[in-house]
């Protein structure tokens, strides 16, 4: 497998169609419901596609990710933001390389978010529970933790609909998936060909990636949140403040300390 550094450089290109505005809108609707924060931690922030817009809106953000390469891209994107725009909104970002299972900051924050199915990448129940405990500890009293996950239905849909193919002038991939129904777990294997911007001949680099995700029962997730200490848990679906249905493709949780 090639270096994860290469994947970080093409991540935003591959994710450019992701519904980041919907995540941002959902956060705002939830914060109208639970209280507007000042400080926010983005767990599994990747290249900052949610953390940076939050800072642009005036929030004081901590972007936490396990990948140093993803954080390097995030810092570059933030540094390219015109300073006048940053000063006019007053937002800030601090980037930190930490594991979301045991993250910690100098002080407690008002809110925590973890979107783009980051929790599905934690494939053991005890590690999910550790992430919930760390988040509970890191929040102020009354703080809210918002996150989303793919349900088992969505993982099964990936397995049934694969392979996925992208073929464009600057990037292409072949994406296959294999489902382990006993563990409610899916393995995604991607072979990516991306144009090397530093190659004067316009040659492509090949990147091999394997990603594993696991789906968790919604009742278990709620019980794990309550066990971690959260006083209230609500469930929503598909970017709306509506109860999940069997047909829901993405589940959202709001846990209040």
C-alpha positions as CSV (number, residue, x, y, z in Angstrom):
1,X,0.0,0.0,0.0
2,X,1.3,3.5,-0.9
3,X,1.8,6.2,1.7
4,X,-1.4,7.7,3.3
5,X,0.3,11.0,2.5
6,X,-0.6,10.5,-1.2
7,X,-4.2,9.9,-0.3
8,X,-4.4,13.1,1.8
9,X,-3.3,15.1,-1.3
10,X,-6.3,13.8,-3.4
11,X,-8.8,13.5,-0.5
12,X,-10.5,16.9,-1.2
13,X,-10.7,16.1,-4.9
14,X,-12.5,12.8,-4.2
15,X,-14.8,14.4,-1.6
16,X,-15.8,17.5,-3.4
17,X,-19.3,16.3,-3.9
18,X,-19.9,15.5,-0.2
19,X,-22.7,17.5,1.4
20,X,-20.7,19.7,3.6
21,X,-23.3,22.5,3.5
22,X,-25.9,20.1,4.8
23,X,-23.7,19.1,7.8
24,X,-23.1,22.8,8.6
25,X,-26.8,23.5,8.3
26,X,-27.7,20.6,10.5
27,X,-25.2,21.8,13.2
28,X,-26.8,25.2,13.2
29,X,-30.3,23.7,13.6
30,X,-29.1,21.5,16.5
31,X,-27.4,24.4,18.2
32,X,-30.5,26.5,17.9
33,X,-32.2,23.6,19.8
34,X,-29.5,23.0,22.4
35,X,-27.6,26.3,22.7
36,X,-25.2,28.2,20.5
37,X,-21.6,27.3,21.3
38,X,-18.5,29.5,21.3
39,X,-15.8,26.7,21.3
40,X,-16.2,23.6,19.1
41,X,-14.0,20.5,18.7
42,X,-14.2,18.7,15.3
43,X,-13.2,15.1,15.9
44,X,-11.8,13.4,12.8
45,X,-11.5,16.8,11.1
46,X,-9.6,15.5,8.0
47,X,-8.6,18.3,5.8
48,X,-10.7,20.9,7.6
49,X,-13.8,21.0,5.3
50,X,-16.1,21.5,8.3
51,X,-13.7,23.1,10.8
52,X,-12.6,25.9,8.5
53,X,-16.2,27.1,7.6
54,X,-17.0,27.0,11.4
55,X,-14.0,29.3,12.1
56,X,-15.1,31.5,9.2
57,X,-18.4,31.9,11.0
58,X,-16.7,33.1,14.2
59,X,-16.4,29.9,16.2
60,X,-13.2,29.0,18.1
61,X,-12.4,25.6,16.7
62,X,-10.1,22.7,17.6
63,X,-9.5,20.4,14.6
64,X,-8.4,16.9,15.8
65,X,-7.3,14.1,13.5
66,X,-5.1,11.1,13.8
67,X,-3.5,11.7,10.4
68,X,-0.6,14.2,10.3
69,X,-0.9,14.3,6.5
70,X,-4.6,15.3,6.7
71,X,-3.8,18.0,9.2
72,X,-1.0,19.3,7.0
73,X,-3.5,19.9,4.2
74,X,-6.0,21.4,6.6
75,X,-3.3,23.9,7.9
76,X,-2.4,24.9,4.3
77,X,-6.1,25.5,3.5
78,X,-6.5,27.6,6.6
79,X,-3.3,29.6,6.0
80,X,-4.5,30.4,2.5
81,X,-7.6,32.1,3.9
82,X,-7.3,35.9,3.6
83,X,-6.4,37.3,7.0
84,X,-8.9,40.1,6.5
85,X,-11.7,37.5,6.3
86,X,-10.5,35.8,9.4
87,X,-10.2,39.0,11.4
88,X,-13.7,40.2,10.3
89,X,-15.4,37.1,11.8
90,X,-13.1,36.5,14.8
91,X,-12.9,32.8,14.4
92,X,-9.8,30.7,15.3
93,X,-8.6,27.2,14.7
94,X,-6.0,25.1,16.5
95,X,-5.0,21.9,14.7
96,X,-4.1,18.9,16.9
97,X,-2.9,15.4,16.0
98,X,-4.8,13.2,18.5
99,X,-6.8,9.9,18.7
100,X,-10.5,10.6,19.1
101,X,-10.6,7.7,21.6
102,X,-8.6,9.6,24.1
103,X,-8.5,13.3,22.9
104,X,-8.0,16.1,25.4
105,X,-7.7,19.8,25.4
106,X,-6.5,22.3,28.0
107,X,-10.1,23.2,28.9
108,X,-13.6,22.0,28.3
109,X,-15.5,23.1,25.1
110,X,-19.1,24.0,24.4
111,X,-19.7,21.5,21.6
112,X,-18.2,18.5,19.8
113,X,-18.9,17.3,16.3
114,X,-17.8,14.3,14.3
115,X,-19.3,13.9,10.9
116,X,-18.7,12.1,7.6
117,X,-19.3,8.8,9.4
118,X,-16.0,9.0,11.3
119,X,-17.4,6.8,14.1
120,X,-17.9,3.9,11.6
121,X,-14.1,3.8,11.2
122,X,-13.8,2.7,14.8
123,X,-14.3,-1.0,14.4
124,X,-14.4,-2.2,18.1
125,X,-17.1,-1.5,20.6
126,X,-14.7,-0.8,23.4
127,X,-13.0,1.9,21.3
128,X,-16.3,3.6,20.5
129,X,-17.1,3.6,24.2
130,X,-13.6,5.2,24.8
131,X,-14.4,7.9,22.3
132,X,-17.7,8.6,24.0
133,X,-16.0,8.9,27.4
134,X,-13.3,11.2,26.1
135,X,-15.9,13.4,24.5
136,X,-18.0,13.5,27.7
137,X,-14.9,14.6,29.7
138,X,-14.0,17.2,27.1
139,X,-17.4,19.0,27.2
140,X,-18.7,21.6,29.5
141,X,-21.9,20.9,31.5
142,X,-24.8,21.3,29.0
143,X,-22.5,20.8,26.1
144,X,-23.7,18.8,23.1
145,X,-22.0,16.1,21.0
146,X,-23.2,15.8,17.4
147,X,-22.2,12.9,15.2
148,X,-23.4,10.8,12.3
149,X,-23.0,7.1,11.3
150,X,-23.9,4.9,8.5
151,X,-26.5,2.2,9.5
152,X,-26.0,-1.4,8.5
153,X,-28.4,-0.8,5.6
154,X,-26.1,1.7,4.0
155,X,-23.1,-0.6,4.3
156,X,-25.0,-3.4,2.7
157,X,-26.1,-1.1,-0.1
158,X,-22.4,-0.3,-0.8
159,X,-21.7,-4.0,-1.0
160,X,-24.6,-4.7,-3.4
161,X,-23.9,-1.7,-5.7
162,X,-20.2,-2.0,-6.0
163,X,-17.9,-1.8,-7.9
164,X,-17.8,2.0,-8.3
165,X,-15.8,3.7,-11.1
166,X,-14.7,7.2,-11.6
167,X,-13.0,8.3,-14.8
168,X,-12.1,11.9,-15.2
169,X,-9.3,13.8,-16.9
170,X,-7.2,14.4,-13.7
171,X,-8.3,11.4,-11.5
172,X,-9.8,8.0,-11.8
173,X,-10.5,5.1,-9.4
174,X,-11.8,1.6,-9.1
175,X,-13.6,1.0,-5.8
176,X,-14.7,-2.4,-4.6
177,X,-16.3,-3.4,-1.4
178,X,-16.6,-6.7,0.6
179,X,-19.2,-7.1,3.4
180,X,-18.7,-9.2,6.5
181,X,-22.2,-9.5,7.7
182,X,-21.3,-11.3,10.9
183,X,-19.4,-8.3,12.1
184,X,-21.6,-5.7,10.3
185,X,-18.3,-4.6,8.7
186,X,-17.3,-3.6,5.2
187,X,-13.9,-3.3,3.6
188,X,-13.5,-0.8,0.8
189,X,-10.5,-1.2,-1.5
190,X,-9.6,1.6,-3.8
191,X,-7.1,1.9,-6.7
192,X,-6.7,5.5,-7.5
193,X,-4.9,7.1,-10.4
194,X,-4.3,10.8,-9.9
195,X,-2.5,13.3,-12.0
196,X,0.7,14.4,-10.4
197,X,0.7,18.2,-10.3
198,X,4.5,18.3,-9.9
199,X,5.2,16.1,-12.9
200,X,5.9,18.2,-16.0
201,X,5.0,15.3,-18.3
202,X,1.5,15.1,-16.8
203,X,2.0,11.6,-15.5
204,X,-0.3,9.9,-13.0
205,X,0.5,8.3,-9.6
206,X,-1.2,5.1,-8.4
207,X,-2.5,5.1,-4.9
208,X,-3.8,1.9,-3.2
209,X,-6.2,2.4,-0.2
210,X,-8.1,0.1,2.1
211,X,-10.8,1.5,4.5
212,X,-12.8,-0.6,6.9
213,X,-16.1,0.6,8.5
214,X,-18.4,-1.1,11.0
215,X,-22.1,-0.4,11.6
216,X,-23.4,-0.3,15.1
217,X,-27.0,-0.9,16.4
218,X,-28.6,2.5,17.2
219,X,-29.9,1.3,20.6
220,X,-26.4,0.2,21.5
221,X,-25.0,3.6,20.5
222,X,-27.5,5.4,22.6
223,X,-26.9,3.1,25.6
224,X,-23.1,3.6,25.2
225,X,-23.6,7.4,25.3
226,X,-25.7,7.2,28.4
227,X,-23.2,4.8,30.0
228,X,-20.4,7.4,29.2
229,X,-22.4,9.9,31.3
230,X,-24.5,11.9,28.8
231,X,-27.9,12.9,30.3
232,X,-29.9,13.1,27.1
233,X,-29.6,11.4,23.7
234,X,-31.7,12.2,20.6
235,X,-31.7,10.5,17.2
236,X,-32.2,12.0,13.8
237,X,-31.7,11.0,10.2
238,X,-30.6,12.3,6.8
239,X,-29.6,15.8,7.9
240,X,-33.1,16.6,9.3
241,X,-34.4,16.9,12.9
242,X,-36.7,14.0,12.2
243,X,-36.8,10.5,13.7
244,X,-34.9,7.8,11.7
245,X,-36.8,5.4,9.5
246,X,-35.8,1.9,8.3
247,X,-35.0,3.6,5.0
248,X,-32.7,6.2,6.5
249,X,-29.2,6.3,4.9
250,X,-27.4,8.3,7.5
251,X,-28.2,8.4,11.2
252,X,-27.5,11.4,13.5
253,X,-27.1,11.6,17.2
254,X,-27.2,14.5,19.6
255,X,-25.9,13.7,23.1
256,X,-26.1,16.4,25.9
257,X,-23.8,16.4,28.9
